[in-house]
Structures are given as C-alpha cells and as structure tokens.
Amino acid sequence: MSHAIQERPVAVTPRRGTLAHARLPRWTPAAVAAGSIAAGVGIGAAAGWHSKIQWGLIAALVFVAATYAITSKVEGSRQAKDRVATSLVWVCFVLAVVPLLSLAWVTVSKGIAVLDGYFLTHSMNGVLDAEAGGGVYHALLGTVEQVGIATLIAAPIGLLTAVYLVEYGGGKLAQAVTFFVDVMTGIPSIVAGLFILATWNLMLGFGPSGFAGAMALAILMMPVVVRSTEEMLKLVPNELREASLALGIPKWRTILKVVLPTAIGGITTGVMLAVARITGETAPVLLLVFGTKLINPNPFEGAQSSLPLYVYEQYAVGTDAAVARAWAAALVLIAFVMILNLVARGIARWKAPKTGR
C-alpha cells in the first residue's frame, strides 16, 4: 500500500542582508526644518542681522546641510544625495512662494481699507489728487476695453501663426517668422508704444485713444501667444493627426476638430499669460492713451485711463489718500487678472475633449 508523501511548505524567514537598512522616521524632514528655522533665527540674532531674508537664507543652508549629515549617517550617502536634491527643490519652492505671498499680503492689507463699492463705481472727476475720495471706475473701464481689444487682435493672429509654424511651416518663410517672433519677444514695451505713436498718431494723424494703446499691447502680446501655442501644438501626438487623415478628413478640419481641442487647455493658459503680461503695462498707455479723470467709454476717441496708469499717477502724488488709492487700484488689478484666469480655466475645461468612458 503506497502512501502519498505530503510536503509541508517551509516558512522562510527573510534574512537581514544588505537590502534592508535603517530608515529615518517620516517626521524627520519637518523636525529638521523646525530646527533649521530656529538655528537661522538664533544665528541671525546673535550676529546682529535684522533682515528676515538673511535669517531665512541661513535657515535654508542649515536645512540642506543637516539633511545631508543626518541622512548619510543613518541611511547612507546615496540616500543622502537623494534627500538633499529633494531638500533643494523645497527650498527653491519656498524662496519663490514667500515673496509672492508677501506681495499679496501687503497689497491686500493696504488696499482693502479703501476698496469698496463707491471706489469701484466712481471716477476721479471733481476730486483733487491730494484729497480723499474718488474711485477707479474710469481706469477699470479703460483697462477692460484696452486689454479686450488687444486680445481680440493678438490672440487670433498668434494662434494662426503658431498653427502655420507647426502644421504647415518648414521652409525659409517659417524660419524667418520664428526669428522675428523671437526678436519680438524681447522688445521693450516703450518701443512698441513709440512704434504706434510714430505710425498711428504722427503719420496718420490720429489722436490719443484706448485703441492706440491696445495696438501697442497687442504687439507685446503676440509673440507670447505664438510661442506658448506652438509648444502646446507640438505636444499633440502625431497619431491623432494620422488617424484623422486616414479617415479621409481634410487637414484643415483635422486641425480644427482634433489638434486644437486637444491642446485647448495649454493654449488658453498661454493666452492668459500673455494677458497678464500686458495688463500691467504703463509705458504704452502713458504715451498713447494719456490718461484722464473722466469716464470715457469710447476706446476709439479721446484719452482714457487704465489701472496701471492710475496706480502710477496716484502714487506719484505722494499724499496718504493718493497712496491708499494706488494700493486699492493695485488690488483691483490683481483681482482682475485672477478672475480672467479662472474664467479661462473654466472655458478650457468645458471645451476640452472628454477622456473618460
């Protein structure tokens, strides 16, 4: 009679070899950061440095050095290098965010005292710059009209130029267009204003207007739109184009129905970056729009104001009331750009192709 031999599984206990090594607790980076901040404050105070920036830089150096020393002792030099690279990324992130938050805090704290419904719905008509009162409505209206006209001019031209460079260009004409786009990217705003002043105002005889300022802003906006749109179109996979063309769809329809909707998110972001680039420009507006205390809803005739020009004029007065109005107008300008970005992101998400089932 044969008996089946039943083998029992043997439990193998993992050996502690070279693959297992000590690990730092998860709270170590936070503890090192807290200690580095304390060390930076202590060293800065002991040295008699009153600048918080110096304290922060010392804390950043201590954080990176302490991270490397502790990690190399516990986890080894290889893991220490990885943690140091991560620490440098975090330090650079903090160094970039702190000035932004500081600027936003100062603008909000100083501008919120004057910002109210009256300030947003009244102009400076009949109000002396040194007196309290008045509003920013005329400047806000001018900024909306000038930036809107500039966007209507620059966005289609920049988009079509980028489509040509990516989808059709390849010869000497495309190289020349790319060269001039690169040159236009570095043009100072005052040069664009002088160009429109020499052609539109002096040669053709037109007076100051919001439309003249919008044309100068469009010149500054176009290369940003071209470059950002071009990069977004290059990220669209060629397989999508080939699949559309294989179905017999013309190339122009492929671009319109496949390529552009796929890249609409990045294109919208690029346009918003260009809008933010021109919204704060003062030099072209100062040359071509001149500024006024009155409400001028017609951008094609007569002087207008704008938010950057209003901030410059009020801050130049120097009185407490004028400086408060300047901070409030700066806060309105920041809110204006943020609202435009939120609206553009919503439109881009709405129009983007659906990728879910």
C-alpha positions as a LaTeX table, in Angstrom:
\begin{tabular}{lrrr}
\hline
Residue & $x$ (\AA) & $y$ (\AA) & $z$ (\AA) \\
\hline
Met1 & 0.00 & 0.00 & 0.00 \\
Ser2 & 1.53 & 3.21 & $-1.16$ \\
His3 & 1.38 & 6.22 & 0.99 \\
Ala4 & 1.35 & 9.70 & $-0.57$ \\
Ile5 & 4.04 & 11.85 & 0.74 \\
Gln6 & 2.67 & 15.24 & 1.63 \\
Glu7 & 5.20 & 18.00 & 1.75 \\
Arg8 & 4.64 & 20.85 & 4.09 \\
Pro9 & 5.63 & 24.34 & 2.96 \\
Val10 & 8.68 & 25.51 & 4.75 \\
Ala11 & 8.42 & 29.02 & 6.13 \\
Val12 & 11.43 & 31.00 & 5.07 \\
Thr13 & 12.36 & 33.83 & 7.37 \\
Pro14 & 13.76 & 36.77 & 5.42 \\
Arg15 & 17.34 & 37.37 & 6.28 \\
Arg16 & 18.57 & 40.71 & 7.22 \\
Gly17 & 21.03 & 41.41 & 4.48 \\
Thr18 & 22.33 & 44.30 & 2.59 \\
Leu19 & 18.90 & 45.13 & 1.10 \\
Ala20 & 17.48 & 46.04 & 4.50 \\
His21 & 18.80 & 49.23 & 6.04 \\
Ala22 & 17.78 & 51.77 & 8.58 \\
Arg23 & 15.25 & 54.41 & 7.62 \\
Leu24 & 14.58 & 57.80 & 9.10 \\
Pro25 & 11.10 & 58.44 & 10.52 \\
Arg26 & 8.64 & 60.31 & 8.35 \\
Trp27 & 8.64 & 63.28 & 10.70 \\
Thr28 & 12.38 & 63.82 & 10.26 \\
Pro29 & 12.15 & 66.47 & 7.46 \\
Ala30 & 9.67 & 68.51 & 9.49 \\
Ala31 & 11.84 & 68.28 & 12.59 \\
Val32 & 14.95 & 69.25 & 10.64 \\
Ala33 & 13.07 & 72.20 & 9.09 \\
Ala34 & 11.92 & 73.40 & 12.51 \\
Gly35 & 15.40 & 73.09 & 13.92 \\
Ser36 & 16.88 & 74.88 & 10.91 \\
Ile37 & 14.47 & 77.79 & 11.33 \\
Ala38 & 15.39 & 78.05 & 15.00 \\
Ala39 & 19.09 & 77.91 & 14.13 \\
Gly40 & 18.69 & 80.57 & 11.43 \\
Val41 & 16.88 & 82.90 & 13.81 \\
Gly42 & 19.43 & 82.29 & 16.55 \\
Ile43 & 22.46 & 82.81 & 14.30 \\
Gly44 & 20.95 & 85.93 & 12.72 \\
Ala45 & 20.01 & 87.43 & 16.08 \\
Ala46 & 23.41 & 86.63 & 17.57 \\
Ala47 & 25.17 & 88.22 & 14.60 \\
Gly48 & 23.04 & 91.34 & 14.88 \\
Trp49 & 21.35 & 90.90 & 11.49 \\
His50 & 17.90 & 92.46 & 11.44 \\
Ser51 & 16.88 & 91.29 & 7.96 \\
Lys52 & 14.47 & 88.37 & 7.92 \\
Ile53 & 15.81 & 87.46 & 4.47 \\
Gln54 & 19.24 & 86.77 & 5.94 \\
Trp55 & 17.69 & 84.63 & 8.65 \\
Gly56 & 15.78 & 82.67 & 6.02 \\
Leu57 & 18.86 & 82.06 & 3.88 \\
Ile58 & 20.80 & 80.84 & 6.90 \\
Ala59 & 17.92 & 78.51 & 7.80 \\
Ala60 & 17.85 & 77.16 & 4.24 \\
Leu61 & 21.59 & 76.40 & 4.30 \\
Val62 & 21.33 & 74.75 & 7.71 \\
Phe63 & 18.35 & 72.67 & 6.49 \\
Val64 & 20.22 & 71.31 & 3.48 \\
Ala65 & 23.42 & 70.63 & 5.46 \\
Ala66 & 21.60 & 69.00 & 8.36 \\
Thr67 & 19.54 & 66.84 & 5.99 \\
Tyr68 & 22.68 & 65.53 & 4.31 \\
Ala69 & 24.52 & 64.91 & 7.59 \\
Ile70 & 21.66 & 63.08 & 9.30 \\
Thr71 & 20.66 & 61.03 & 6.26 \\
Ser72 & 24.21 & 59.98 & 5.40 \\
Lys73 & 24.80 & 58.79 & 8.95 \\
Val74 & 21.57 & 56.75 & 9.14 \\
Glu75 & 20.69 & 55.74 & 5.57 \\
Gly76 & 23.95 & 56.10 & 3.69 \\
Ser77 & 25.47 & 58.60 & 1.28 \\
Arg78 & 23.41 & 57.52 & $-1.72$ \\
Gln79 & 20.10 & 58.16 & 0.01 \\
Ala80 & 21.54 & 61.35 & 1.47 \\
Lys81 & 22.18 & 62.74 & $-2.00$ \\
Asp82 & 18.59 & 61.96 & $-2.97$ \\
Arg83 & 17.23 & 63.72 & 0.10 \\
Val84 & 19.50 & 66.73 & $-0.50$ \\
Ala85 & 18.13 & 67.07 & $-4.03$ \\
Thr86 & 14.58 & 66.94 & $-2.64$ \\
Ser87 & 15.50 & 69.49 & 0.01 \\
Leu88 & 16.90 & 71.87 & $-2.61$ \\
Val89 & 13.64 & 71.63 & $-4.56$ \\
Trp90 & 11.66 & 72.52 & $-1.45$ \\
Val91 & 13.98 & 75.39 & $-0.58$ \\
Cys92 & 13.66 & 76.85 & $-4.07$ \\
Phe93 & 9.88 & 76.47 & $-3.88$ \\
Val94 & 9.74 & 78.32 & $-0.57$ \\
Leu95 & 12.06 & 81.06 & $-1.86$ \\
Ala96 & 9.71 & 81.55 & $-4.82$ \\
Val97 & 6.47 & 81.46 & $-2.82$ \\
Val98 & 7.45 & 83.68 & 0.11 \\
Pro99 & 7.90 & 86.90 & $-1.97$ \\
Leu100 & 4.62 & 86.17 & $-3.78$ \\
Leu101 & 2.71 & 85.71 & $-0.53$ \\
Ser102 & 4.39 & 88.76 & 0.96 \\
Leu103 & 3.39 & 90.89 & $-2.04$ \\
Ala104 & $-0.18$ & 89.63 & $-1.91$ \\
Trp105 & $-0.41$ & 90.25 & 1.84 \\
Val106 & 0.95 & 93.80 & 1.61 \\
Thr107 & $-1.34$ & 94.65 & $-1.32$ \\
Val108 & $-4.43$ & 93.26 & 0.40 \\
Ser109 & $-3.66$ & 94.81 & 3.78 \\
Lys110 & $-3.04$ & 98.28 & 2.35 \\
Gly111 & $-5.64$ & 98.25 & $-0.41$ \\
Ile112 & $-8.61$ & 96.79 & 1.42 \\
Ala113 & $-9.05$ & 99.93 & 3.52 \\
Val114 & $-10.15$ & 101.99 & 0.51 \\
Leu115 & $-11.65$ & 99.28 & $-1.70$ \\
Asp116 & $-15.44$ & 99.37 & $-1.52$ \\
Gly117 & $-18.46$ & 99.78 & $-3.75$ \\
Tyr118 & $-18.04$ & 103.54 & $-4.01$ \\
Phe119 & $-14.40$ & 103.18 & $-5.08$ \\
Leu120 & $-15.35$ & 100.74 & $-7.86$ \\
Thr121 & $-18.27$ & 102.77 & $-9.23$ \\
His122 & $-16.90$ & 106.34 & $-9.24$ \\
Ser123 & $-14.16$ & 108.17 & $-11.09$ \\
Met124 & $-11.79$ & 110.97 & $-10.07$ \\
Asn125 & $-13.92$ & 113.63 & $-11.75$ \\
Gly126 & $-14.07$ & 116.69 & $-9.50$ \\
Val127 & $-11.72$ & 115.17 & $-6.89$ \\
Leu128 & $-8.25$ & 116.59 & $-6.32$ \\
Asp129 & $-5.45$ & 114.04 & $-6.20$ \\
Ala130 & $-4.41$ & 115.21 & $-2.74$ \\
Glu131 & $-7.94$ & 114.81 & $-1.33$ \\
Ala132 & $-9.66$ & 111.70 & $-0.07$ \\
Gly133 & $-12.46$ & 110.16 & $-2.08$ \\
Gly134 & $-12.80$ & 109.35 & $-5.74$ \\
Gly135 & $-12.74$ & 105.99 & $-7.40$ \\
Val136 & $-11.22$ & 103.76 & $-10.03$ \\
Tyr137 & $-14.17$ & 103.09 & $-12.33$ \\
His138 & $-12.78$ & 105.07 & $-15.28$ \\
Ala139 & $-9.43$ & 103.28 & $-15.07$ \\
Leu140 & $-11.04$ & 99.86 & $-14.70$ \\
Leu141 & $-13.24$ & 100.51 & $-17.73$ \\
Gly142 & $-10.22$ & 101.61 & $-19.76$ \\
Thr143 & $-8.22$ & 98.51 & $-18.78$ \\
Val144 & $-11.06$ & 96.16 & $-19.71$ \\
Glu145 & $-11.53$ & 97.79 & $-23.12$ \\
Gln146 & $-7.83$ & 98.09 & $-23.96$ \\
Val147 & $-6.92$ & 94.57 & $-22.86$ \\
Gly148 & $-10.01$ & 93.17 & $-24.59$ \\
Ile149 & $-9.19$ & 94.87 & $-27.90$ \\
Ala150 & $-5.55$ & 93.81 & $-27.67$ \\
Thr151 & $-6.62$ & 90.20 & $-27.04$ \\
Leu152 & $-9.01$ & 90.27 & $-30.00$ \\
Ile153 & $-6.14$ & 91.45 & $-32.19$ \\
Ala154 & $-3.27$ & 89.35 & $-30.87$ \\
Ala155 & $-4.89$ & 86.02 & $-29.96$ \\
Pro156 & $-6.19$ & 85.07 & $-33.45$ \\
Ile157 & $-3.02$ & 86.26 & $-35.18$ \\
Gly158 & $-0.80$ & 84.44 & $-32.69$ \\
Leu159 & $-2.88$ & 81.27 & $-32.88$ \\
Leu160 & $-2.88$ & 81.16 & $-36.69$ \\
Thr161 & 0.85 & 81.89 & $-36.77$ \\
Ala162 & 1.55 & 79.01 & $-34.40$ \\
Val163 & $-0.67$ & 76.67 & $-36.46$ \\
Tyr164 & 1.26 & 77.61 & $-39.58$ \\
Leu165 & 4.65 & 77.04 & $-37.92$ \\
Val166 & 3.70 & 73.63 & $-36.52$ \\
Glu167 & 1.36 & 72.20 & $-39.15$ \\
Tyr168 & 2.48 & 73.79 & $-42.42$ \\
Gly169 & 5.80 & 75.60 & $-41.98$ \\
Gly170 & 9.16 & 74.11 & $-42.74$ \\
Gly171 & 10.87 & 76.35 & $-45.27$ \\
Lys172 & 12.65 & 79.67 & $-45.17$ \\
Leu173 & 9.44 & 81.57 & $-44.51$ \\
Ala174 & 8.84 & 79.58 & $-41.32$ \\
Gln175 & 12.43 & 80.21 & $-40.23$ \\
Ala176 & 12.00 & 83.93 & $-40.84$ \\
Val177 & 8.72 & 84.00 & $-38.89$ \\
Thr178 & 10.34 & 82.14 & $-36.00$ \\
Phe179 & 13.26 & 84.58 & $-35.99$ \\
Phe180 & 11.01 & 87.65 & $-35.87$ \\
Val181 & 8.85 & 86.09 & $-33.16$ \\
Asp182 & 11.97 & 85.58 & $-31.06$ \\
Val183 & 13.02 & 89.18 & $-31.67$ \\
Met184 & 9.57 & 90.50 & $-30.76$ \\
Thr185 & 9.61 & 88.55 & $-27.50$ \\
Gly186 & 12.36 & 90.78 & $-26.16$ \\
Ile187 & 11.00 & 94.12 & $-27.38$ \\
Pro188 & 10.61 & 96.61 & $-24.51$ \\
Ser189 & 7.12 & 97.96 & $-24.03$ \\
Ile190 & 8.25 & 101.53 & $-24.63$ \\
Val191 & 9.48 & 100.56 & $-28.12$ \\
Ala192 & 6.06 & 99.16 & $-29.02$ \\
Gly193 & 4.49 & 102.36 & $-27.77$ \\
Leu194 & 6.87 & 104.52 & $-29.79$ \\
Phe195 & 6.15 & 102.48 & $-32.91$ \\
Ile196 & 2.39 & 103.04 & $-32.64$ \\
Leu197 & 2.98 & 106.68 & $-31.74$ \\
Ala198 & 5.10 & 107.22 & $-34.86$ \\
Thr199 & 2.73 & 105.41 & $-37.24$ \\
Trp200 & $-0.79$ & 105.78 & $-35.89$ \\
Asn201 & $-0.53$ & 109.17 & $-34.20$ \\
Leu202 & 2.14 & 111.12 & $-36.07$ \\
Met203 & 1.99 & 109.70 & $-39.61$ \\
Leu204 & $-1.76$ & 109.00 & $-39.82$ \\
Gly205 & $-2.78$ & 111.91 & $-37.61$ \\
Phe206 & $-4.93$ & 110.11 & $-35.04$ \\
Gly207 & $-5.11$ & 111.44 & $-31.50$ \\
Pro208 & $-4.71$ & 109.62 & $-28.19$ \\
Ser209 & $-7.19$ & 106.81 & $-27.65$ \\
Gly210 & $-7.58$ & 103.49 & $-25.97$ \\
Phe211 & $-7.38$ & 101.74 & $-29.34$ \\
Ala212 & $-3.87$ & 103.11 & $-29.92$ \\
Gly213 & $-2.78$ & 101.72 & $-26.57$ \\
Ala214 & $-4.46$ & 98.40 & $-27.39$ \\
Met215 & $-2.46$ & 98.10 & $-30.61$ \\
Ala216 & 0.80 & 98.57 & $-28.69$ \\
Leu217 & $-0.31$ & 95.99 & $-26.14$ \\
Ala218 & $-1.19$ & 93.59 & $-28.97$ \\
Ile219 & 2.38 & 93.85 & $-30.28$ \\
Leu220 & 3.66 & 92.79 & $-26.86$ \\
Met221 & 1.09 & 90.01 & $-26.58$ \\
Met222 & 1.51 & 88.33 & $-29.96$ \\
Pro223 & 4.93 & 86.66 & $-29.50$ \\
Val224 & 3.87 & 85.19 & $-26.15$ \\
Val225 & 0.74 & 83.70 & $-27.72$ \\
Val226 & 2.74 & 82.33 & $-30.67$ \\
Arg227 & 5.39 & 80.69 & $-28.53$ \\
Ser228 & 3.03 & 79.15 & $-25.97$ \\
Thr229 & 0.58 & 77.90 & $-28.62$ \\
Glu230 & 3.40 & 76.48 & $-30.71$ \\
Glu231 & 4.71 & 74.43 & $-27.81$ \\
Met232 & 1.23 & 73.15 & $-26.96$ \\
Leu233 & 0.57 & 72.08 & $-30.55$ \\
Lys234 & 3.86 & 70.19 & $-30.63$ \\
Leu235 & 2.71 & 68.15 & $-27.63$ \\
Val236 & $-0.30$ & 66.78 & $-29.52$ \\
Pro237 & 0.56 & 63.18 & $-30.56$ \\
Asn238 & 1.03 & 62.68 & $-34.30$ \\
Glu239 & $-1.05$ & 59.51 & $-34.04$ \\
Leu240 & $-4.17$ & 61.64 & $-33.61$ \\
Arg241 & $-3.40$ & 63.56 & $-36.79$ \\
Glu242 & $-2.62$ & 60.38 & $-38.72$ \\
Ala243 & $-5.79$ & 58.66 & $-37.53$ \\
Ser244 & $-7.91$ & 61.61 & $-38.63$ \\
Leu245 & $-6.19$ & 61.88 & $-42.01$ \\
Ala246 & $-6.54$ & 58.11 & $-42.53$ \\
Leu247 & $-10.32$ & 58.52 & $-42.31$ \\
Gly248 & $-10.21$ & 60.93 & $-45.23$ \\
Ile249 & $-10.70$ & 64.10 & $-43.16$ \\
Pro250 & $-9.01$ & 67.17 & $-44.68$ \\
Lys251 & $-6.02$ & 68.61 & $-42.87$ \\
Trp252 & $-7.71$ & 71.90 & $-42.02$ \\
Arg253 & $-10.59$ & 70.03 & $-40.42$ \\
Thr254 & $-8.18$ & 67.79 & $-38.55$ \\
Ile255 & $-6.51$ & 70.85 & $-37.10$ \\
Leu256 & $-9.82$ & 72.44 & $-36.22$ \\
Lys257 & $-11.54$ & 69.37 & $-34.75$ \\
Val258 & $-8.66$ & 67.27 & $-33.38$ \\
Val259 & $-5.47$ & 69.23 & $-32.82$ \\
Leu260 & $-6.83$ & 72.46 & $-31.36$ \\
Pro261 & $-9.36$ & 70.84 & $-28.97$ \\
Thr262 & $-6.63$ & 68.53 & $-27.68$ \\
Ala263 & $-4.33$ & 71.47 & $-26.91$ \\
Ile264 & $-7.04$ & 73.93 & $-25.84$ \\
Gly265 & $-6.01$ & 73.82 & $-22.17$ \\
Gly266 & $-2.41$ & 74.80 & $-22.82$ \\
Ile267 & $-3.40$ & 77.35 & $-25.46$ \\
Thr268 & $-5.77$ & 79.06 & $-23.02$ \\
Thr269 & $-3.08$ & 79.14 & $-20.36$ \\
Gly270 & $-0.67$ & 80.74 & $-22.82$ \\
Val271 & $-3.21$ & 83.38 & $-23.80$ \\
Met272 & $-3.85$ & 84.16 & $-20.14$ \\
Leu273 & $-0.12$ & 84.51 & $-19.53$ \\
Ala274 & 0.01 & 86.97 & $-22.41$ \\
Val275 & $-2.98$ & 88.88 & $-21.00$ \\
Ala276 & $-1.28$ & 89.07 & $-17.61$ \\
Arg277 & 1.87 & 90.28 & $-19.38$ \\
Ile278 & 0.12 & 93.28 & $-20.95$ \\
Thr279 & $-2.37$ & 94.13 & $-18.21$ \\
Gly280 & 0.26 & 95.76 & $-16.04$ \\
Glu281 & 2.00 & 97.75 & $-18.77$ \\
Thr282 & 2.19 & 101.51 & $-18.16$ \\
Ala283 & 4.59 & 102.92 & $-20.77$ \\
Pro284 & 2.45 & 102.37 & $-23.91$ \\
Val285 & $-0.63$ & 103.68 & $-22.10$ \\
Leu286 & 1.24 & 106.76 & $-20.93$ \\
Leu287 & 2.39 & 107.51 & $-24.48$ \\
Leu288 & $-0.76$ & 106.71 & $-26.42$ \\
Val289 & $-3.74$ & 106.96 & $-24.05$ \\
Phe290 & $-2.54$ & 109.89 & $-21.92$ \\
Gly291 & $-4.91$ & 109.25 & $-19.01$ \\
Thr292 & $-7.91$ & 111.22 & $-17.78$ \\
Lys293 & $-10.02$ & 111.63 & $-14.66$ \\
Leu294 & $-13.24$ & 111.38 & $-16.66$ \\
Ile295 & $-15.16$ & 108.29 & $-17.73$ \\
Asn296 & $-14.59$ & 107.70 & $-21.44$ \\
Pro297 & $-16.42$ & 104.56 & $-22.64$ \\
Asn298 & $-15.30$ & 105.08 & $-26.26$ \\
Pro299 & $-11.87$ & 103.48 & $-26.80$ \\
Phe300 & $-11.58$ & 104.88 & $-30.34$ \\
Glu301 & $-11.70$ & 108.56 & $-29.48$ \\
Gly302 & $-10.25$ & 110.66 & $-26.70$ \\
Ala303 & $-7.93$ & 110.00 & $-23.81$ \\
Gln304 & $-8.60$ & 107.10 & $-21.47$ \\
Ser305 & $-7.15$ & 105.86 & $-18.25$ \\
Ser306 & $-6.09$ & 102.39 & $-17.12$ \\
Leu307 & $-5.34$ & 100.69 & $-13.84$ \\
Pro308 & $-1.51$ & 100.67 & $-14.17$ \\
Leu309 & $-1.53$ & 104.33 & $-15.20$ \\
Tyr310 & $-3.91$ & 105.16 & $-12.35$ \\
Val311 & $-1.59$ & 103.45 & $-9.85$ \\
Tyr312 & 1.39 & 105.37 & $-11.22$ \\
Glu313 & $-0.38$ & 108.72 & $-11.12$ \\
Gln314 & $-1.75$ & 108.29 & $-7.61$ \\
Tyr315 & 1.50 & 107.00 & $-6.15$ \\
Ala316 & 3.37 & 109.92 & $-7.75$ \\
Val317 & 1.14 & 112.39 & $-5.87$ \\
Gly318 & 2.52 & 111.07 & $-2.60$ \\
Thr319 & $-0.25$ & 112.01 & $-0.17$ \\
Asp320 & $-1.78$ & 109.45 & 2.16 \\
Ala321 & $-5.12$ & 109.46 & 0.33 \\
Ala322 & $-3.48$ & 109.08 & $-3.09$ \\
Val323 & $-1.18$ & 106.29 & $-1.94$ \\
Ala324 & $-4.16$ & 104.45 & $-0.42$ \\
Arg325 & $-5.99$ & 104.74 & $-3.75$ \\
Ala326 & $-2.90$ & 103.41 & $-5.52$ \\
Trp327 & $-2.80$ & 100.31 & $-3.31$ \\
Ala328 & $-6.52$ & 99.74 & $-3.80$ \\
Ala329 & $-6.16$ & 100.03 & $-7.57$ \\
Ala330 & $-3.26$ & 97.56 & $-7.46$ \\
Leu331 & $-5.50$ & 95.13 & $-5.59$ \\
Val332 & $-8.21$ & 95.60 & $-8.21$ \\
Leu333 & $-5.64$ & 94.90 & $-10.93$ \\
Ile334 & $-4.56$ & 91.64 & $-9.26$ \\
Ala335 & $-8.17$ & 90.58 & $-8.80$ \\
Phe336 & $-8.88$ & 91.40 & $-12.46$ \\
Val337 & $-6.10$ & 89.12 & $-13.67$ \\
Met338 & $-7.12$ & 86.34 & $-11.29$ \\
Ile339 & $-10.75$ & 86.47 & $-12.44$ \\
Leu340 & $-9.65$ & 86.29 & $-16.08$ \\
Asn341 & $-7.51$ & 83.24 & $-15.30$ \\
Leu342 & $-10.36$ & 81.48 & $-13.51$ \\
Val343 & $-12.78$ & 82.17 & $-16.34$ \\
Ala344 & $-10.29$ & 80.98 & $-18.94$ \\
Arg345 & $-9.59$ & 77.78 & $-16.99$ \\
Gly346 & $-13.31$ & 77.10 & $-16.78$ \\
Ile347 & $-13.77$ & 77.61 & $-20.51$ \\
Ala348 & $-10.77$ & 75.41 & $-21.30$ \\
Arg349 & $-12.08$ & 72.60 & $-19.10$ \\
Trp350 & $-15.53$ & 72.93 & $-20.63$ \\
Lys351 & $-14.24$ & 72.80 & $-24.21$ \\
Ala352 & $-11.55$ & 70.18 & $-23.64$ \\
Pro353 & $-12.24$ & 66.72 & $-25.14$ \\
Lys354 & $-13.68$ & 64.22 & $-22.69$ \\
Thr355 & $-11.27$ & 61.38 & $-21.95$ \\
Gly356 & $-13.47$ & 59.28 & $-19.65$ \\
Arg357 & $-15.74$ & 56.42 & $-20.68$ \\
\hline
\end{tabular}
